[in-house]
Each structure stands twice: as C-alpha cells, then as structure tokens.
Amino acid sequence: MSGVGGDADDRQPILGQRVKLELNTSFSGKDQLTTALRAGNLPNLAEATGTNMARLGLQGNSDNQVELNELTYRFPVSPKTTMRVIAVGGSLTDFAKPLNSFLDDTGEGAISRFAQRNPIFRQGSGSGVGITHKFNGLLRLSAGYLANDANDPTRGFSRESGAIAQITLSPRDRIDFALTYVRSHNSVRTGTGSRIANDPFRGISDAIVSNSFGLQSEIGLTSKLFLSSWVGFTQASATDLPNNPQAYSFNWAATLAVPDLGGNGNLLGLAIGQPPKVTQNDFIQRGRAYVDSDTSLHLKPSTDGAS
C-alpha cells in the first residue's frame, strides 16, 4: 500500500504491508479455538497527518516481527448460550456484532478506521470474557468485559477496561437492529474523530468513566445490496477533577455495500458520516468550553478484489 508521510515540506512515499495467519481449531465440532499471528509495518497515519481522521482500518506496525494478535476460545454453554474467553487481542466486537458486516472486516472491509463500525465499540480491548444468548430466532442478548493489562497486579482491571451489552432484533432475514450500551474506564480514546473527542479533558484526568449508547441497523435491500447505519453518543466524566466535569460526543454514519460486484469475492462499499465530535463539555480552558466548533464529514469509497 502506498501513502504519504512527513510534514508539508518533506513528504515521502512509503510502502507498507500486513500479513495475518488465522488458525481455527475445534475439539468437539461445536467449539472453536482461534489463534492469529500477525506481522506488518503499516504506520499510524495520525502521527503523520496530525488527525485520527486519516487512520486506516488495517494499520499495524510490528516492524515486520511476527506477534500473537489473537487468542480466543468460544464454546457452547447450552443450546442457546455461547461463551467466549479471550486471552489476547480482544475487541468488544467479539461479543456483539456492529451490524456492518461487509465493511467491518479489518482485512477485507473498509479502508478507513471510522467506516468499519460505530466508534463506541472501540472503548474496550485486551483480555476478558463474554456471553451470547439467543432467546429465539428474533432476539439475542450479548454481553462482555475486556481489560488491558489484566494480568498486571499493579494495574489489573482498574486501568483501561470496557463492558458491553447489546440487544439485537432480527425481524426478518437480512434485517437486523441493535441497541448497544458500553461502560468504559479510561478507554474513551477510539482512534477516530476529533482530537477533543479522544481526549476531552486535555490529558489531565486519569479516571475517565464513560457511558456510551448506540443504535445500529443492517438491511439487505437485495441479496447483493446492503445498507447499514448507526448513531453513537458518549457521556464521559472526569471523576478525579473538581466538580467531575462531563463531556458529550456524538457520531453517525451510513454505509452501502455491494458484495460480489463483477465477480465472486469482489466488494464495492461507500460510507458517509460524522466522526465523533464533542458537542458539550463542562471542562473549561482559557475561559471557554473545550468543544469542537466545526463539524467534519467522512466520505469513503472502498473496494476489495477477490484473491
């Protein structure tokens, strides 16, 4: 993949790559152990551009050294209930689907990070456990918890963590709606949206508790045309600052996916939306509320060819 790095007076083309090997193992035919290895040198373009708006969905820089990217185990608890245990590389999307099926995939989906999913799904990663229960063919409940450095006795589950609960309604084939709630601690940074949305208290707070709400939908207009959309709202509180200031951010998006266009395995996608921006903030800097005065719009076409 080619790109641009450096400042305005020193721009240089770059060449990056990423390779991922995923191994799926089953011991009973109903469970699945997933082990994923990854190597690459794709940089975080936010460092070169100064904004998370430019971040890619498939970035990852290990200096081309092979690393363990994921280690998870999924198994049935009952005919309607499935549990997932994650040792390495967990995401809240491992527990609840963001309903953007064709663009959410890191390797074969949207090129940009924001177009993959509602950013509230990024408020939690690491190790943890989750469960999914299907009440019937129409309704299912998903819940999970993840924490970074969960094995570190000096940090554990109190440093960066996120919990998710989602109710998904599927009234018909190829039609899904979901209501999502995420509770996180020091995980408000999603790597998408404005600088203020990722750091609403200017790095002063070390105890940010956030409550996020999302509404997602995915509708198969035909067997080859899928429309997805979402809205997301986050209320973040700095619990270690005087008066516990609160910040409120909002985002929305709509995506269109056309799988197998022109051939099996091809994908054409289009995404438009507003990345997270802070619309209200009790945190005051230089006599002014620390909010986003402008609104950014994200427009991204995506294509992926069959291998």
C-alpha positions in Angstrom: 0.0 0.0 0.0 1.4 3.4 -0.9 0.9 6.5 1.2 2.3 9.9 2.2 4.4 10.6 5.3 6.3 13.6 6.7 5.3 17.2 7.1 4.2 19.6 4.4 7.8 20.4 3.3 9.1 16.8 3.5 6.6 14.4 2.0 7.8 11.0 1.2 6.1 8.0 -0.4 6.0 4.9 1.7 5.4 1.2 1.1 3.7 -0.9 3.8 2.3 -4.4 4.2 0.5 -6.5 6.7 0.2 -10.3 6.9 -2.2 -12.2 9.2 -2.4 -16.0 9.7 -5.5 -17.3 11.5 -5.7 -20.8 12.8 -9.1 -22.2 13.8 -9.2 -25.4 15.9 -12.2 -27.4 17.2 -12.2 -30.1 19.8 -15.8 -31.1 19.8 -17.1 -29.7 16.5 -19.2 -27.1 18.4 -16.3 -25.1 19.9 -13.6 -23.0 18.3 -10.1 -22.0 19.4 -8.8 -19.1 17.3 -5.0 -18.3 17.2 -4.0 -15.4 15.0 -0.4 -14.4 14.1 0.3 -11.0 12.5 3.3 -9.1 11.1 3.4 -5.8 9.3 4.8 -2.3 9.1 1.8 -0.2 8.3 2.1 3.1 10.3 -0.5 5.0 12.2 -1.2 7.9 9.8 -2.5 10.1 12.6 1.2 10.6 13.6 2.0 12.0 10.1 -1.2 13.9 9.5 -2.0 15.1 13.0 -5.5 13.8 13.0 -7.3 10.5 13.7 -9.5 11.2 10.7 -6.7 9.8 8.5 -6.3 6.5 10.3 -6.6 3.3 8.3 -8.7 0.3 9.2 -5.8 -2.2 8.6 -2.9 -0.4 10.2 -0.5 -2.2 12.4 3.3 -1.8 12.9 5.3 -4.6 14.5 8.4 -3.8 12.5 7.6 -6.9 10.4 8.1 -9.1 13.5 5.6 -12.0 14.0 3.4 -11.4 17.0 0.4 -13.1 18.6 -2.5 -11.0 17.6 -5.4 -13.0 19.0 -6.1 -16.0 21.2 -9.7 -16.7 21.9 -11.9 -19.7 22.8 -15.6 -20.0 22.0 -17.8 -22.8 23.3 -21.5 -23.6 23.9 -22.8 -23.5 27.5 -26.3 -24.6 26.4 -28.1 -25.0 23.1 -28.9 -21.2 23.2 -26.0 -19.8 25.0 -22.4 -19.4 23.9 -19.4 -18.2 25.9 -16.2 -16.6 24.7 -12.9 -16.4 26.7 -10.2 -14.1 25.3 -6.6 -14.2 26.4 -5.1 -11.9 23.9 -6.3 -9.3 21.3 -9.9 -9.0 22.3 -12.4 -6.4 21.0 -15.9 -5.6 22.1 -17.0 -6.7 18.6 -16.0 -10.3 19.6 -19.1 -10.2 21.8 -21.6 -8.1 19.9 -21.8 -7.5 16.2 -21.7 -3.9 15.0 -24.1 -4.7 12.1 -21.8 -3.5 9.3 -21.0 -7.0 8.1 -19.2 -6.3 4.8 -17.1 -3.2 5.8 -16.3 -4.2 9.4 -13.6 -6.7 8.5 -10.1 -5.4 9.0 -8.5 -7.2 6.1 -11.3 -7.2 3.6 -13.6 -4.3 4.7 -13.4 -0.5 4.8 -10.1 1.1 4.2 -10.7 3.7 6.8 -11.0 3.1 10.5 -14.2 5.1 11.1 -16.1 3.4 8.3 -15.8 0.0 9.9 -18.1 0.4 12.9 -19.7 2.7 15.5 -16.7 4.0 17.4 -18.3 3.1 20.8 -17.3 -0.5 20.0 -13.6 0.6 20.3 -14.0 1.6 24.0 -12.5 -1.7 25.3 -9.8 -4.2 24.3 -7.5 -6.8 25.8 -8.4 -9.9 27.8 -11.8 -10.9 29.2 -15.0 -12.9 28.8 -18.4 -12.6 27.2 -21.6 -14.5 26.6 -24.3 -14.5 23.9 -27.8 -15.9 24.5 -30.4 -16.4 21.7 -33.9 -16.2 23.2 -35.4 -17.2 19.8 -34.9 -16.5 16.1 -35.8 -12.9 16.6 -33.9 -11.7 19.7 -30.5 -12.2 21.2 -28.5 -10.7 24.1 -24.8 -10.2 24.1 -22.5 -9.0 26.9 -18.8 -9.0 27.6 -16.0 -7.4 29.5 -12.4 -6.6 28.5 -9.4 -5.0 30.2 -5.9 -4.1 29.1 -3.0 -5.3 31.4 -5.5 -7.6 33.2 -2.5 -9.8 34.3 -0.6 -6.8 35.8 -1.1 -6.7 39.6 -0.1 -3.1 39.7 -2.8 -2.1 37.1 -5.2 -5.0 36.5 -8.8 -4.3 35.7 -8.8 -0.8 37.1 -6.7 0.9 34.4 -8.3 0.5 31.0 -11.5 -1.5 30.6 -14.8 -1.7 28.8 -18.0 -3.6 29.2 -20.7 -4.0 26.6 -24.3 -5.2 26.5 -26.3 -5.4 23.3 -29.8 -6.5 22.3 -30.2 -7.5 18.7 -33.6 -7.8 16.9 -33.8 -9.7 13.6 -37.4 -9.5 12.5 -36.7 -10.9 9.0 -33.9 -12.4 7.0 -31.2 -9.8 6.2 -32.8 -7.3 8.6 -31.1 -6.6 11.9 -31.4 -3.8 14.5 -29.4 -3.4 17.7 -29.3 -1.3 20.8 -25.9 -1.1 22.4 -24.6 0.1 25.8 -20.8 0.4 26.6 -19.4 1.3 30.0 -15.7 2.1 30.0 -12.9 3.2 32.2 -10.1 5.3 30.7 -11.0 3.9 27.3 -12.6 6.9 25.7 -9.9 7.1 23.0 -11.4 5.4 19.9 -8.7 6.4 17.4 -11.4 8.1 15.3 -13.0 11.5 15.3 -11.6 14.8 16.6 -8.7 15.3 19.0 -11.1 16.6 21.7 -13.3 13.5 21.4 -10.4 11.3 22.1 -9.1 13.5 24.9 -11.9 15.7 26.2 -10.0 16.7 29.4 -6.6 17.6 27.8 -4.8 14.6 29.4 -5.3 16.0 32.9 -7.7 13.2 34.1 -6.6 9.7 35.0 -10.1 8.5 35.9 -12.4 8.9 32.9 -15.6 6.9 33.2 -17.9 6.9 30.1 -21.3 5.7 29.2 -22.0 5.2 25.5 -25.2 4.4 23.7 -25.5 3.2 20.1 -28.2 2.3 17.7 -27.2 0.1 14.7 -29.1 -1.3 11.7 -28.3 -3.5 8.7 -30.8 -4.1 5.9 -30.3 -6.3 2.9 -32.2 -4.4 0.3 -31.5 -7.3 -2.1 -29.2 -10.3 -1.8 -26.4 -8.1 -3.4 -27.1 -4.7 -1.8 -26.8 -4.0 1.9 -27.4 -0.7 3.8 -26.0 -0.2 7.3 -26.3 2.8 9.6 -25.5 3.8 13.2 -25.7 6.7 15.7 -23.5 6.8 18.7 -23.5 9.0 21.8 -20.9 9.1 24.6 -21.0 10.9 28.0 -17.6 11.0 29.7 -16.9 12.1 33.3 -13.5 13.0 34.8 -14.1 11.6 38.2 -10.8 12.8 39.6 -11.2 16.5 38.6 -13.0 19.2 40.7 -16.8 19.1 40.1 -16.4 15.9 38.0 -16.7 17.7 34.6 -18.6 15.9 31.8 -18.1 15.9 28.1 -20.6 14.7 25.4 -19.7 13.5 22.0 -21.8 12.3 19.0 -21.3 10.4 15.8 -23.3 8.9 13.0 -22.7 7.1 9.7 -24.4 5.2 6.8 -22.7 2.6 4.6 -23.6 0.8 1.4 -22.1 -2.5 0.4 -22.3 -4.4 -2.9 -20.7 -7.8 -2.5 -19.5 -9.9 -5.4 -19.8 -7.0 -7.8 -18.3 -8.2 -11.2 -17.1 -11.4 -9.7 -17.2 -13.7 -6.7 -15.3 -12.1 -3.7 -15.3 -8.6 -5.0 -16.7 -5.8 -2.9 -17.8 -2.2 -3.5 -18.5 -0.1 -0.5 -19.4 3.5 0.3 -19.5 5.2 3.7 -20.5 8.7 4.8 -20.9 10.0 8.3 -19.7 12.4 11.1 -16.8 11.1 13.2 -17.1 11.7 16.9 -17.1 15.3 17.9 -17.6 16.9 21.4 -20.8 19.0 21.3 -20.8 19.9 25.0 -18.2 20.0 27.7 -18.0 21.2 31.3 -14.2 21.3 31.1 -13.1 24.9 30.7 -9.9 26.0 29.1 -8.9 29.7 29.0 -12.4 30.7 29.8 -14.0 28.7 27.0 -15.7 25.3 26.9 -13.4 22.7 25.4 -15.6 21.6 22.5 -15.5 21.1 18.7 -16.7 24.3 17.0 -16.5 22.7 13.5 -18.1 19.5 12.1 -16.2 17.1 10.0 -17.8 14.7 7.4 -16.3 11.4 6.4 -16.8 10.2 2.9 -15.0 7.0 1.8 -15.4 4.6 -1.1 -14.0 1.1 -0.6 -13.2 -1.6 -3.0 -11.8 -5.1 -2.4 -11.0 -7.7 -5.1 -11.1 -11.4 -5.0 -7.7 -13.1 -4.4 
